[in-house]
Structure formats: structure tokens, C-alpha cells
Amino acid sequence: MKDTEIIHPSKSNTWEKPKERTSLSDVNQSMKVPVNASTFRKFLAFVGPGYLVAVGYMDPGNWATDIAGGSRFGYSLLAVILLSNLMAVLLQSLCSKLGIVTGHDLAQACRSHYSKPVSIGLWVLCELAIAACDLAEVIGSAIALKLLFGIPILYGVLITALDVLLVLLLQHKGFRAIETLVIVLIVTIGLCFGIDLWLSKPDAASILTGFIPTADLVTDHQKLYIAIGILGATVMPHNLYLHSSIVQTRQYENTDKGKREAIKFSVWDSTIALTLALFINAAILIVSAATFHKAGMTTVADISDAYHLLTPLLGTTLGSILFAVALLASGQNSTLTGTLAGQIVMEGFLNLRLPSWLRRLITRMIAIIPAVIVTAIYGESGTEDLLILSQVILSLQLPFAVVPLVKFTSDKKLMGKFVNPVWVKILAWVVAAFIIVLNVYLLVQTIFG
């Protein structure tokens, strides 16, 4: 389908303005789904997008908040990780539904339904969120390069900027190539932390207790700050835009039955991938709690410090090396998907008709320039605060993506028979309200507390 083609509203979908281009037009509907095949084979055709989304739930920003939470509060913030993950499963399922049913990604939907000033405002907020997210990812990758190879952090930041070339190379080979690399890197992260988890010998009873939420998660301001950082690092705004677009890379039947089947398999894909992300996130916090908190080191939040402290506490250099390898894999995975999200956001909100390499370069530079400036000024000092602050910024931007998503998927005029059932509407609005209330509470506590 050509970029210049006008996609007119269907009878079951009423859009104020028609969509003027397909989302990620160079790969849109590029992967055919077998029609007469077993359920398992059809599911395999949909495996991939969920893992690209899951990458954002285990990026270096998560590491900073998980390490800080584990060292300071032990296992008690595991409940926040679990709650954030359940919220992510719900919200990403709504993204799949929006993209599959309407053919619009979330950015395009916002542009179609809101005035130009509102759309521009939402675009700016999303770009700020991507820049904040990329700050964490780039710094994380640069720290990993320094820990493994001794490369200075500023040079490491510049090296990670080259990932835009990797995106171009892989997408030229097809979208499945990107998905394959992402899945391999996720498995690498999982294996590294699985071994670190075994080496740290955590207390099983304390882990189970940590998954039960307590009142002090809200009443303790320090816990709340880290908790909202974990929320921001887990449920990431740009992931909502990303997922609603990349589910459209599958060429499913354009019928009610085909769409319903596509929604089902896409939700399976994202739920399984996010469960793996839950394991990795929890593992980072558990390793931090079982090593640093247990040893009385309650102020460890800097990734470099965590790397250097793991060896004496675990009694082997293997734990530290695996930690750094997983960090590098995490950072590169996250910058790769962040570049795609930036392209989707810019195309969807602004409808820019630029060559694909130039679109990716612009969106990448929007994110990388602040990271270079901040890293050049602060170096390694302040990395801890910058990483955690970046995740809080993500959380503060989250309502501006969640509210439109819930609104669109709950609108019968737009979704037709695929509109959210009443129980999903209620649950989704409760999640949105919960995010907003937590953010307002944090701001009030920060200003007046």
C-alpha cells in the first residue's frame, strides 16, 4: 500500500479525518499469516511484536529503579513490579486491538480525533518521553561498554547512536530480522540474570511476601518515588504507540473473524513476552535485595557500583560479567525499538513524508542529543539520579498516552463490535485513574513535602 494512498473510514469506524498513510508503510502487512493452518502455526506467525514491546519493560531505566528499590527496601517493591506488569498486559492488549481493528496506530488516531494544537502538544510530550527513555538506554549501554571494554562513557554514548544504522540494515532484510535479533537479546538477558539469581541465593519466603502490596508503598515518600519510577520504567508511553503500529506488520484476513483471531494471537504474544519481562525485572530487584540489602548496603542505585560490588558479594567475577553483558543487550535492544517508536510517533502525529532513513535519523537525533549533552556534563557522577528521574518523567507522561488509548478502544463508533466490554472499560479507566492519582500525589509530595 503506497504512502500517498488515502484510507477512507469504513462503515464501522468513524474518523474525523481520513488516514493519509499506513503506519510503517515499508513493512505494513509484509508478513503473511497462513489461512488454512493449525492454531499453533497461526500463533507463530504473530510471535514477535510482543517481544519488541517487552524490550521497553526491561531497559536500563528499569535496572536503575530496580537496583535502587532492592538495595533500599529489600523485596517489598516486588508488588509494584507485579502490579505494573499486569497493567502493562491490559494496556498492550488494547494497543493490539486498536491497531488491528482500525488500521490506525495510536499516534494516527490522536491526529484524526484531536485538534492540531492538541495533537502537536501530545507529540511534543511523547518526544520528551522518548528522549527521557533514550537517556536511560544510552547511558546504560555506555556504562556496559565501559565495564566490559574500558571505553569512556561519552564515547560509548556516541557509539550507541549508530544503532540507527542497525535498524536500517535489519529492516531492509525484513521486519522478522528485527524481531529475531530482539528475541535473541531478550533470551541473553534472561539467561544472564537467571544465573545471577542462582548465585545470589535469595530467600524464597521473602520473595513471596514481597509480591504482596503494603500500605507504606503509598505513605512512604521515598518508596513512592522509587515505586513510580518502576511504574514509569515498566508501563512506557512510547510502547503504546509502538505496539499499535507493529501489530499491523501481519497480513491477516480483513474480516471480523480474521481480526478477532489476530487480536487473540497478538494478545497471547504480548502476554507471554511481558511475563518474561516480569521475570527479568523481578530478578534484577531480587539480586539487588539478596546481595546489597542483605549486606546492609541500602544506598546502592548506581549501575557501575552494582557491577563492582557483585563480585565480592557473590564470590565470583562471573556474576559481574553476566550483569554487564545483560546490560549491554538491554541497552541495544531498547535503543533499537525506541528508534522505531520515534519514527511511528513522528509519522503518526505530523504525517511527515520523508525518506525512511531521514525519518529515522531525525527521530534518533531528537533522542540522542540530550543524552550526549547530559553525559558530557555529568559523566558518571549523577548517573543514578538521572536514570531514576528519567523513569519518573516517563511515568508523568504516561496518562497522555493511556487516556486516549482507553477512550478510543471504548468508543463503539470507532471500534464497532470490537469495542471494549463493560468490565474492560471499567478496569482500563481504573488503571488510567490510578496512574493519574499516583502522579499527582508524587508532584504534591515533591513540591510541598
C-alpha positions in Angstrom: 0.0 0.0 0.0 1.5 3.3 -1.1 2.2 6.2 1.3 0.1 8.6 -0.8 -3.0 6.4 -0.7 -6.0 7.8 1.3 -7.5 5.2 3.6 -11.2 6.2 3.9 -13.2 5.4 7.0 -15.0 2.0 7.0 -18.7 1.7 7.8 -17.9 0.5 11.3 -15.2 3.2 12.0 -15.9 6.9 12.0 -12.8 9.1 11.9 -12.9 12.9 11.7 -10.0 12.9 9.2 -9.0 10.0 6.9 -5.7 8.3 7.5 -3.3 9.7 4.8 -0.6 7.0 5.1 -0.2 3.5 6.6 1.8 3.0 9.7 5.4 1.9 9.0 4.4 1.8 5.3 7.6 -0.1 4.2 6.8 -3.1 6.4 3.0 -2.8 6.8 1.3 -6.1 6.2 4.6 -7.5 5.0 4.3 -10.8 6.9 1.6 -13.2 5.7 -0.5 -15.2 8.2 -1.4 -18.7 7.0 -5.1 -19.1 6.5 -5.6 -22.9 6.5 -3.2 -23.8 9.2 -3.2 -25.1 12.8 -3.8 -22.8 15.7 -0.1 -23.2 16.7 1.2 -22.2 13.3 -1.0 -19.2 13.1 0.1 -18.1 16.6 3.8 -18.5 15.5 3.1 -16.0 12.7 2.1 -13.4 15.2 5.1 -14.0 17.6 7.4 -11.1 17.5 5.7 -7.7 18.2 5.1 -8.6 21.8 8.9 -9.1 22.3 9.7 -5.7 20.8 7.2 -4.2 23.3 8.6 -6.3 26.2 12.1 -4.8 25.5 10.9 -1.5 26.9 9.9 -3.2 30.1 13.5 -4.4 30.8 15.6 -1.4 29.6 18.4 0.2 31.7 16.0 2.6 33.3 14.3 -0.4 34.9 17.7 -1.5 36.1 18.3 1.8 37.9 14.9 1.8 39.7 15.0 -2.0 40.4 18.5 -1.8 41.9 17.6 1.2 43.9 14.4 -0.4 45.2 16.1 -3.7 46.0 19.0 -2.3 47.8 17.0 0.3 49.8 13.8 -1.6 50.6 14.6 -5.3 50.0 11.9 -7.4 48.4 9.0 -5.1 49.3 8.8 -3.4 45.8 8.2 -6.7 44.0 4.5 -6.0 44.4 4.9 -2.8 42.3 6.7 -4.7 39.6 3.9 -7.3 39.5 1.1 -4.6 39.5 2.9 -2.6 36.8 3.2 -5.8 34.7 -0.5 -6.6 35.0 -1.3 -3.0 34.0 1.0 -3.4 31.0 -0.6 -6.6 29.9 -4.0 -4.8 29.8 -2.8 -1.7 28.1 -0.8 -3.5 25.4 -3.8 -5.7 24.6 -5.8 -2.5 24.0 -3.0 -1.3 21.7 -3.2 -4.6 19.6 -7.0 -4.2 19.4 -6.8 -0.5 18.2 -4.2 -1.2 15.5 -5.8 -4.4 14.2 -9.4 -3.2 14.2 -9.0 0.3 12.9 -5.7 0.2 10.9 -4.6 3.3 12.8 -1.8 3.3 15.3 -2.3 5.4 18.4 -0.5 8.5 17.0 -2.6 8.4 13.9 -5.8 8.0 16.0 -4.9 11.0 18.1 -4.2 13.1 15.0 -7.5 12.1 13.5 -9.6 12.9 16.6 -8.0 15.8 18.3 -7.4 19.4 17.1 -4.0 20.3 15.6 -2.8 22.1 18.8 -3.7 19.1 21.0 -2.0 16.7 18.6 1.1 18.8 18.5 1.1 19.0 22.3 0.8 15.2 22.6 3.6 14.8 20.0 5.9 17.1 21.9 5.1 15.2 25.2 5.8 11.9 23.6 9.1 13.1 22.1 10.1 14.2 25.6 9.2 10.8 26.9 11.3 9.1 24.2 14.2 11.4 24.9 14.0 10.6 28.6 13.8 6.9 27.8 16.7 7.1 25.5 18.7 8.9 28.1 18.5 5.8 30.3 19.1 3.4 27.4 22.1 5.2 26.0 23.7 5.8 29.4 23.1 2.1 30.3 24.7 0.9 27.1 27.6 3.3 27.5 28.2 2.1 31.1 28.1 -1.5 29.9 30.7 -0.7 27.2 32.9 0.9 29.9 32.5 -2.0 32.3 33.3 -4.6 29.7 35.9 -2.9 27.4 37.0 0.2 29.3 35.5 2.6 26.7 34.9 6.1 28.2 31.2 6.9 28.8 31.0 9.8 26.3 32.5 7.7 23.5 30.2 4.9 24.5 27.2 7.2 24.1 28.3 8.2 20.6 28.8 4.5 19.7 25.3 3.6 20.7 24.0 6.3 18.4 25.0 4.1 15.5 22.1 1.7 16.2 20.1 3.7 13.7 22.2 2.1 11.0 21.4 -1.3 12.5 17.7 -0.6 12.2 18.1 0.4 8.6 20.1 -2.8 7.8 17.7 -5.1 9.6 14.5 -3.6 8.3 15.9 -3.8 4.7 16.2 -7.6 5.4 12.6 -7.7 6.6 10.8 -7.0 9.9 11.3 -10.6 11.0 15.0 -9.9 11.2 14.5 -7.2 13.7 12.2 -9.4 15.8 14.7 -12.3 15.7 17.5 -10.1 17.0 15.3 -8.7 19.7 14.2 -12.1 20.9 17.9 -13.4 20.9 18.9 -10.4 23.0 16.0 -10.9 25.4 16.9 -14.6 25.9 20.5 -13.5 26.6 19.3 -11.1 29.3 17.1 -13.8 30.8 19.9 -16.3 30.9 22.4 -13.9 32.4 20.0 -12.9 35.2 18.9 -16.5 35.7 22.5 -17.4 36.6 22.9 -14.3 38.8 19.7 -15.1 40.6 21.0 -18.6 41.3 24.4 -17.2 42.5 22.7 -14.7 44.9 20.7 -17.4 46.7 17.7 -15.2 47.6 15.2 -16.1 50.4 12.2 -17.7 48.8 9.8 -16.8 51.6 10.8 -13.1 51.4 10.3 -13.1 47.7 6.7 -14.4 48.0 6.0 -11.8 50.8 7.4 -9.1 48.6 4.7 -9.7 45.9 2.0 -8.7 48.5 1.4 -4.9 48.4 1.5 -3.0 51.7 0.2 0.5 52.7 3.7 2.0 53.1 4.1 1.8 49.3 2.0 5.0 49.2 2.6 6.5 52.7 6.4 6.3 52.5 7.5 9.2 50.1 10.9 7.5 49.3 9.2 4.2 48.5 6.6 6.0 46.5 9.2 7.9 44.4 11.0 4.6 43.5 7.6 2.9 43.0 6.5 5.5 40.5 9.9 5.2 38.9 9.3 1.5 38.5 5.8 2.2 37.1 7.3 4.7 34.6 10.0 2.2 33.6 7.6 -0.6 33.2 4.5 0.8 31.5 6.3 3.0 28.9 4.3 5.6 26.9 6.1 5.1 23.6 5.4 1.3 23.8 1.7 2.0 23.4 2.4 3.9 20.1 4.9 1.2 19.0 2.6 -1.8 19.6 -0.4 -0.3 17.9 1.7 0.0 14.8 3.8 -3.1 14.6 0.8 -5.5 15.0 -0.1 -4.2 11.5 3.0 -5.8 10.0 0.9 -9.1 9.9 -1.2 -9.7 6.8 -4.3 -11.2 8.5 -7.7 -11.6 6.9 -9.6 -8.3 6.8 -12.8 -9.8 8.1 -14.4 -9.8 11.5 -13.2 -13.4 12.0 -9.7 -12.6 10.8 -9.4 -9.5 13.1 -10.7 -11.4 16.1 -8.2 -14.1 15.5 -5.4 -11.6 15.1 -6.3 -9.8 18.3 -6.3 -13.2 20.2 -2.9 -14.2 18.9 -1.4 -10.7 19.4 -2.6 -10.7 23.0 -1.1 -14.1 23.6 2.2 -12.9 22.1 2.4 -9.8 24.2 1.3 -11.5 27.4 3.9 -14.3 27.1 6.6 -11.7 26.3 5.6 -9.5 29.2 5.7 -12.4 31.6 9.3 -12.9 30.6 9.9 -9.2 31.2 8.3 -9.6 34.6 10.8 -12.4 35.4 13.8 -10.3 34.4 12.6 -7.2 36.2 11.9 -9.2 39.4 15.3 -10.9 39.0 17.1 -7.6 39.0 15.4 -6.4 42.1 15.8 -9.8 43.9 19.5 -9.9 43.1 19.9 -6.4 44.5 17.9 -7.3 47.6 19.7 -10.6 48.2 23.1 -9.1 47.8 23.2 -5.4 48.6 20.2 -5.0 51.1 21.2 -8.2 52.9 24.7 -6.9 53.3 23.5 -3.6 54.7 24.3 -1.6 51.5 21.0 0.2 51.3 22.1 3.1 49.1 23.3 1.2 46.0 21.5 2.5 42.9 24.3 3.3 40.5 24.7 0.6 37.9 28.5 0.8 37.9 28.6 0.4 41.7 26.3 -2.6 41.4 28.7 -4.2 38.9 31.7 -3.7 41.1 30.0 -4.8 44.3 28.6 -8.0 42.9 31.9 -9.8 42.6 32.9 -9.7 46.3 29.3 -10.3 47.4 28.7 -13.3 45.1 32.3 -14.6 45.5 32.8 -14.8 41.7 33.5 -12.5 38.8 31.0 -14.4 36.6 28.1 -12.6 38.2 29.5 -9.1 37.4 30.4 -10.1 33.8 26.9 -11.5 33.2 25.4 -8.4 34.7 27.4 -6.2 32.2 26.6 -8.4 29.2 22.9 -8.3 30.1 23.0 -4.5 30.5 24.6 -4.1 27.0 22.0 -6.4 25.5 19.2 -4.5 27.2 20.5 -1.1 26.1 20.9 -2.1 22.5 17.6 -3.8 22.4 15.9 -0.7 23.9 17.5 1.8 21.6 16.5 -0.3 18.6 12.9 -0.3 19.5 13.0 3.3 20.7 14.1 4.3 17.2 11.1 2.6 15.7 8.8 4.2 18.2 10.2 7.6 17.4 9.5 7.0 13.7 6.0 5.9 14.4 5.2 8.9 16.6 6.6 11.4 14.2 4.8 9.9 11.2 1.6 9.5 13.0 1.3 12.9 14.6 2.9 15.0 11.9 2.3 12.9 8.8 5.8 13.8 7.5 6.6 12.4 4.1 10.3 11.9 4.4 12.7 9.1 3.2 12.8 6.3 5.7 16.5 6.8 6.5 16.0 10.5 7.1 12.9 9.9 9.3 14.9 7.5 11.5 17.9 9.8 11.6 15.8 12.8 12.8 13.9 10.8 15.4 17.1 9.3 16.6 18.8 12.7 16.9 15.9 14.1 18.9 16.6 11.5 21.5 20.4 11.2 21.3 21.3 14.9 21.5 20.0 15.4 25.1 21.8 12.2 26.1 25.1 13.4 24.7 24.8 16.8 26.4 23.8 15.4 29.8 26.5 12.7 29.7 29.2 15.2 28.6 28.3 17.5 31.5 27.8 14.9 34.3 29.8 11.9 33.2 29.4 9.1 35.6 28.5 11.3 38.5 24.8 11.8 38.8 24.0 8.7 36.6 21.9 7.2 39.4 19.7 10.3 39.8 19.5 10.9 36.0 18.3 7.3 35.3 15.7 7.3 38.1 14.5 10.8 37.2 14.1 9.8 33.5 11.8 7.0 34.6 9.7 9.3 36.7 9.4 11.7 33.7 8.1 8.7 31.7 5.5 8.0 34.3 4.4 11.6 34.4 3.8 11.5 30.6 2.0 8.1 30.7 -1.5 9.5 31.2 -1.3 11.4 28.0 -0.9 8.2 26.1 -3.1 5.9 28.3 -6.2 8.1 28.3 -6.6 8.4 24.5 -5.9 4.7 24.2 -8.7 3.8 26.6 -11.0 6.4 25.1 -10.6 5.1 21.6 -10.9 1.4 22.3 -14.0 2.1 24.5 -15.8 4.1 21.7 -18.4 1.9 19.8 -18.4 4.3 16.9 -14.7 3.7 16.3 -14.4 0.0 17.3 -17.8 -1.4 16.3 -18.4 -4.9 17.6 -14.8 -4.9 18.9 -15.4 -2.2 21.4 -14.2 -2.9 24.9 -16.7 -4.9 27.0 -18.0 -3.1 30.1 -15.7 -4.9 32.5 -12.6 -4.0 30.4 -13.8 -0.4 30.2 -14.1 -0.1 33.9 -10.7 -1.9 34.6 -9.0 0.3 31.9 -10.3 3.6 33.4 -9.4 2.4 36.9 -5.8 1.8 35.7 -5.8 5.2 34.0 -7.1 6.9 37.1 -4.7 5.0 39.3 -1.7 6.3 37.2 -3.0 9.9 37.3 -3.7 9.9 41.0 -0.2 8.5 41.8 1.5 11.1 39.6 -0.5 14.0 41.2 0.3 12.6 44.7 4.0 12.4 43.8 4.0 16.0 42.5 2.3 17.4 45.6 4.6 15.5 47.9 7.7 16.7 45.9 6.6 20.4 45.9 5.2 20.6 49.4 6.6 17.5 51.2 
